[in-house]
């Protein structure tokens, strides 16, 4: 637990620093802190460390903003000051961390601030699968719901640094570019320093003979990281905490900071999902252990506090909606880890240790070999799956898409070392192994992406570009064959795994019957793919093949229906446009699912126009507003007064009825029903016979009439004579159209 200061001076120092934070500039405060860190002993610096970390990164609840590293860009005056103070190589902050680290101080973090699945797991009484949280819990008297996590200075610093990204803060401006921020650059700097592609991690300047209490437990290099990535069935017991520090393996000491950094980033940025997913991921061993623990608790004669997990599942709520900035930082992590992993020396690529090998790989090289699969794969898969299903259907999804594409193409990030003549066979084998160990990243997420695509507006160029990006990636040479082979390996019968016996690896001189090398490689590949799928989707997963008939039938059904529709429409009359697929309902056309997809993808559309009362449509720019309103009142009076007579006239089957329908009914009303989903009720209302004077309010009509009257004046016709001529010409035109209109339409 946190040690209480024994002198008055530390509290006085903290009070001075708090007072200076409101009066001095960032540069002045950093200059003061440099002197304090150099001159004061760790015992006095211990009391100011939590406040300093909070003043830099902000509080975990988001109330204190800190230095606003996410908004600090390179054009700001404070940018260089913050970057130099937090630099991992020579920065005063890291010097302070190491100074406190040597004295084994601890700092507490409430369990409530851990990601939802980790918090729920701890409150259920089960150890989380990440070793980062083991042997660090502090039990208060009030029960498990107020647990604290005791972290050493390096872990405490990295926790707050990572948590800064997901702390609720003021919304970012629209012109904000997260890749220019101090936070983004610092993440990149810390990754390159603690996970170097070349060389080793620089040693801590304050290491001592006692070793760090945060270093992993002693272990041989041949079993490093063996338990990572699986749920531990161990239960929380009071006696397993506060164990005395042990002298860890010096070789393992070399990379404990690298492990801690990566685990903090992964746990805080990626370990978020719903309660349903949390329950699904719990292995049978964990569920059995939890049941046994609850039974043992219920059999105790007295219970000092409520049993662990009481009400936990009902209160598990984590509204996880990552921002675009969050996803971009995750992509930075993915790209760096691929470069870090690809810098592994060629002789260390083999995943199975040789029995005859006398040289063990360094811990850093071993870390490179397992870093992606053991530390990142499962949580990133769940993170991307959540984003694919919940992200808005707009162009901002590009950040999620590029993160996915970056992960499934590790061969793009080969580091800076030249390799003029790569071994083609080894390169193909490495890619094939990665595809098999990450099969769901390719197949399951591709299927989820297709579900998004059919709901996306592909007329938008940015959305269409995303589809093109995915198609281009999956069209890479041999990638489809590798994925298909991985699926076939997963679907191999279970009896193949029974050959995986220890005696199969004995030499003939030892009396063991062994499989052929071809069979052994095949067994290893089958085991690799099956263990990957079961670890991510559970033992009872229903796998849907990416190249199976079911998925192919769902990608091709829309195309086939569209092709038939196109063939059918080509046999229609030439002036009929292709409409979206729809069926005739009681009140008009109803879109089918295919029709909706055709509209969303921009393949087809209705000829949408004004569907209300033609007399009440908005006044156009080519119309005179005063005349439109005047003529509407006149025509309304006429229609109201003589509506019955007009209906009777237009209902007659003889020539007069046809002539009346030409002048008083809309001849295009039937065609409009075919061009847009117009309801029958609206159509019948618009087909009622009526007088419409609105065309006379058009500036074009007024200009034509004016020209006609001018022409009549030049020919010595008066206004009355010109008006009679216009009316006579209009009547004769209607007469001819009534007599010969049908024949003209036919020809």
Secondary structure, DSSP 8 states (H G I E B T S, - for coil): ------SSHHHHHHHHHHHHHHHS-HHHHHHHHHHHHHHS-HHHHHHHHHHHHHHHH--TTSSS-TT-TTT-BTTSTTHHHHHHHT-TTT-HHHHHHHHHHTTT-EEEEEGGGS-HHHHHHHHTTB--SSGGGTT-EE--TT-GGG-EEEEEHHHHHHHHHHHTTTS--S---TT--GGGBHHHHHHHHHHHHHS-SSS-----TT--TT--TTS-----GGGTTTTTTS----B--GGGSS-------HHHHTTHHHHHHHHHHHHHHH----HHHHHHH--HHHHHHHHHHHHHHHTSS--SS--TTTTHHHH--------HHHHHHHHHHHHHHHHHHHTS-GGG--SS--TT------HHHHHHHHIIIIIIHHHHHHHHHHHHHHS-SSGGGHHHHHHHHHHT-GGG---SS--SS--HHHHHHHHHHHHHHTHHHHHHHHHHHHHHHTTS-TTSHHHHHHHHHHHHHHTSTTHHHHHHHHHHHHTS-GGGGGG--GGGGS-GGGT-----HHHHHHHHHHHHHHHHHHHHH-TT-----TTSHHHHHHHHHHHHHHHHHHHHHHTS-TT-----SEEEETTEEEE-HHHHHHHHTTS--------S-GGGS---TTB-HHHHHHHHHHHHHHHHHHHHHHHHHHT-SSHHHHHHHHHHS-TTHHHHHHHS---HHHHHHHTS-----GGGGBHHHHHHHHHHHHHHHHTT--HHHHHHHHHHHHHHHHHHHHHHHHHHHH-
